[in-house]
């Protein structure tokens, strides 16, 4: 999973394998009812980043057009509104024929109810281990600071 080619929000190449610890990969959007989860994701980055966790956001406009912005608009919104310090990837599709290859891999993972497949909505979270294997999948309404997310991160570290 960490070997799938990705690009940073600014279009430059980003090597996910350069992050030695676990990743929390999240499809994000700026104009969603769940957008305040950015604050919780940033808190996870601040709390667990020094121990090796990296939160990675992938903007996606597939859910009711809730991420219409350009790369510059997304970057500005995230930094000024939520102080986001974690890496953001280039905007991409997470479902359908144009699904980003990263999400081809991630969506094969089942959630706590045993369901794999398409992303349900913005802010679906995947915890990826240091070895690149997907450890857990959390659906959009699961807050970043939910006990099950924290427990999974602690176990991955």
Order of alpha helices (4+ residues) and beta strands (2+ residues): beta-beta-beta-alpha-beta-alpha-beta-alpha-beta-beta-alpha
